[in-house]
Amino acid sequence: SNLSFLDICYTTSSVPLILGSFLTPRKTISFSGCAVQMFLSFAMGATECVLLSMMAFDRYVAICNPLRYPVVMSKAVYVPMATGSWAAGIAASLVQTSLAMRLPFCGDNVINHFTCEILAVLKLACADISINIISMGVTNVIFLGVPVLFISFSYIFILSTILRIPSAEGRKKAFSTCSAHLTVVIVFYGTILFMYGKPKSKDPLGADKQDPADKLISLFYGVLTPM
């Protein structure tokens, strides 16, 4: 239910604007509106990173320790887990958005993206963004690296448990409980890592060579994954 609510928030904060950018290529947005959009998209993305890792633990307990599931995943456990996911995502977004909005911007201030994606906004800054890069790198480790490792270890134990189930029907039933989650994890983390984990290459004029690819990739984690 948390993931469903999160994805509803994610899509309603971005999809109408993406559609609007197709209809009006030079659509304008206020500075404060861009900040709000940047905060919401980053908060939803960071929260989903943590939430998917929490869900991997839930799947691990359900398949590897089914008899202990009601005790391990009690309300006293899953409520703080869900709340912590939201709190962590919002806190990270506040930090990144605040750092980005304090920068001076110059030129025509045209964002080469469908929405106010933080990476696209940082390209418009007329100052040193090394603090932003370092902060983003730390955030990537916390919200991408750690959850990916956590999910990977969880699924190693899950798959080893499934393979030990004697009947084919039992293996199919066990795997079906985590197949949807695994699909979302692969699509979401795969595209997010491509966007935020790769170095940015620029041509001599400062234009990002990967802009078309970046915009296409953003549709995967912003539109396809919630769908």
C-alpha positions in Angstrom: 0.0 0.0 0.0 2.9 2.3 0.7 4.5 1.5 -2.7 1.2 2.1 -4.4 0.6 5.4 -2.7 4.2 6.4 -3.5 3.9 5.6 -7.2 0.6 7.6 -7.4 2.4 10.6 -5.9 5.4 10.0 -8.3 3.3 9.9 -11.4 0.9 12.7 -10.6 3.9 15.0 -9.8 5.7 14.2 -13.1 3.5 12.7 -15.9 1.2 15.7 -16.5 4.3 17.9 -16.8 5.9 15.4 -19.2 2.8 15.4 -21.3 2.7 19.2 -21.2 6.3 19.4 -22.4 5.4 17.4 -25.4 2.5 19.8 -26.3 4.4 22.9 -25.4 8.2 22.4 -26.0 9.2 25.8 -24.5 6.9 25.6 -21.6 8.0 27.9 -18.7 8.0 27.1 -15.0 8.7 29.4 -12.0 11.8 29.1 -9.9 9.8 28.0 -6.9 7.7 25.6 -9.0 10.9 24.0 -10.3 12.2 23.6 -6.7 8.9 21.9 -5.6 9.0 19.6 -8.6 12.6 18.7 -8.0 12.0 18.1 -4.3 9.0 15.8 -5.0 10.6 13.7 -7.7 13.8 13.3 -5.7 11.9 12.5 -2.5 9.7 9.9 -4.2 12.7 8.3 -6.0 14.8 8.1 -2.8 11.9 6.8 -0.8 11.2 4.1 -3.3 14.9 3.0 -3.2 14.6 2.4 0.6 11.1 0.9 0.4 12.0 -1.7 -2.3 14.9 -2.8 -0.1 12.5 -3.1 2.9 10.1 -5.2 0.7 13.0 -7.5 -0.2 13.5 -8.2 3.5 9.8 -8.9 3.7 10.0 -11.4 0.9 13.1 -13.0 2.5 11.2 -13.6 5.8 8.1 -14.8 4.0 10.0 -17.4 1.9 13.0 -18.4 4.1 11.3 -18.2 7.5 7.5 -18.6 6.8 6.6 -19.9 10.3 8.2 -16.9 12.0 6.8 -14.3 9.5 3.9 -13.1 11.8 6.4 -12.5 14.6 9.3 -11.0 12.6 7.1 -8.8 10.4 4.7 -7.6 13.1 3.1 -4.2 13.1 5.7 -2.9 15.5 8.3 -3.7 12.9 6.8 -2.9 9.5 5.3 0.5 10.6 8.7 1.9 11.6 10.2 0.4 8.4 7.7 2.2 6.2 7.9 5.4 8.2 11.7 5.3 8.1 11.7 4.9 4.3 9.6 8.1 3.9 11.6 10.0 6.4 14.9 9.1 4.8 13.7 10.0 1.2 12.3 13.3 2.3 15.4 14.2 4.3 17.7 13.4 1.4 15.5 15.4 -1.0 15.6 18.4 1.3 19.4 18.4 1.4 19.8 18.0 -2.4 17.1 20.5 -3.3 18.5 23.1 -0.8 22.0 22.7 -2.2 20.8 23.0 -5.8 18.6 26.0 -5.2 21.3 28.0 -3.5 23.4 28.0 -6.7 23.5 31.0 -9.1 21.9 30.3 -12.5 22.6 32.2 -15.7 22.1 32.0 -19.5 18.7 31.3 -20.9 17.9 28.9 -18.1 16.4 26.3 -20.5 16.2 22.9 -18.8 17.0 20.2 -21.4 14.6 17.7 -19.8 10.9 16.8 -19.5 10.8 18.0 -15.8 13.0 19.8 -13.3 15.3 16.8 -12.8 18.0 17.7 -10.4 20.8 16.6 -12.7 19.4 18.7 -15.5 19.1 21.8 -13.3 22.7 21.5 -12.0 23.9 21.8 -15.5 22.6 25.4 -15.6 24.6 26.6 -12.5 27.1 29.3 -13.0 29.3 28.3 -10.0 31.4 25.4 -8.7 29.1 22.4 -8.0 31.7 20.2 -6.4 29.8 20.3 -3.1 26.7 19.1 -5.0 28.6 16.3 -6.7 30.1 15.1 -3.4 26.7 15.3 -1.7 25.1 13.4 -4.6 27.8 10.8 -4.4 27.2 10.1 -0.7 23.4 10.0 -1.4 24.0 7.5 -4.2 25.9 5.2 -1.9 23.2 5.4 0.8 20.1 5.2 -1.4 21.5 3.1 -4.3 24.5 1.1 -3.3 23.4 -0.1 0.1 19.8 -1.0 -1.0 21.1 -2.9 -4.1 23.5 -4.9 -1.9 20.7 -5.6 0.6 18.3 -6.7 -2.1 21.0 -8.9 -3.8 21.8 -10.7 -0.6 18.1 -11.1 0.2 17.4 -12.7 -3.2 20.5 -15.0 -3.0 18.9 -16.5 0.2 15.4 -16.5 -1.4 16.6 -18.3 -4.6 18.6 -20.9 -2.7 15.5 -21.6 -0.5 13.2 -21.8 -3.6 15.6 -24.3 -5.3 15.5 -26.5 -2.3 11.7 -26.9 -2.5 11.1 -30.5 -3.8 8.0 -29.9 -6.0 7.9 -27.8 -9.1 4.5 -26.4 -8.1 5.9 -25.3 -4.8 8.9 -23.6 -6.4 6.6 -21.8 -8.9 4.3 -20.6 -6.1 7.2 -19.4 -4.0 8.8 -17.5 -6.9 5.5 -15.9 -7.9 5.3 -14.1 -4.6 8.5 -12.1 -5.4 8.5 -12.0 -9.2 6.7 -8.7 -9.5 8.9 -7.1 -6.9 12.1 -8.4 -8.6 10.9 -7.1 -12.0 10.3 -3.6 -10.5 13.7 -3.7 -8.8 15.5 -4.6 -12.0 13.8 -1.9 -14.1 13.9 0.8 -11.4 17.4 0.3 -10.1 18.8 -0.4 -13.5 17.7 2.9 -14.9 18.4 4.9 -11.8 21.9 3.6 -11.6 22.4 4.5 -15.3 21.3 8.0 -14.6 22.9 8.8 -11.3 25.8 6.3 -11.2 27.5 7.2 -14.4 29.9 10.1 -15.0 28.5 12.9 -17.1 30.3 13.5 -20.4 30.2 17.0 -21.9 31.3 18.3 -25.3 33.5 21.4 -25.5 30.4 23.7 -25.5 29.1 22.1 -22.3 26.2 20.3 -23.8 25.5 16.9 -22.4 25.9 14.3 -25.1 23.6 11.9 -23.3 20.6 14.3 -23.1 18.3 12.3 -25.4 19.2 9.0 -23.7 18.8 10.6 -20.2 15.3 11.8 -21.0 14.3 8.4 -22.4 15.8 6.6 -19.4 13.9 8.9 -17.0 10.6 7.7 -18.5 11.5 4.2 -17.3 11.8 5.0 -13.6 9.3 7.9 -13.7 6.5 6.3 -15.7 7.1 2.6 -16.6 8.1 1.4 -13.1 5.0 2.9 -11.4 2.8 1.5 -14.1 
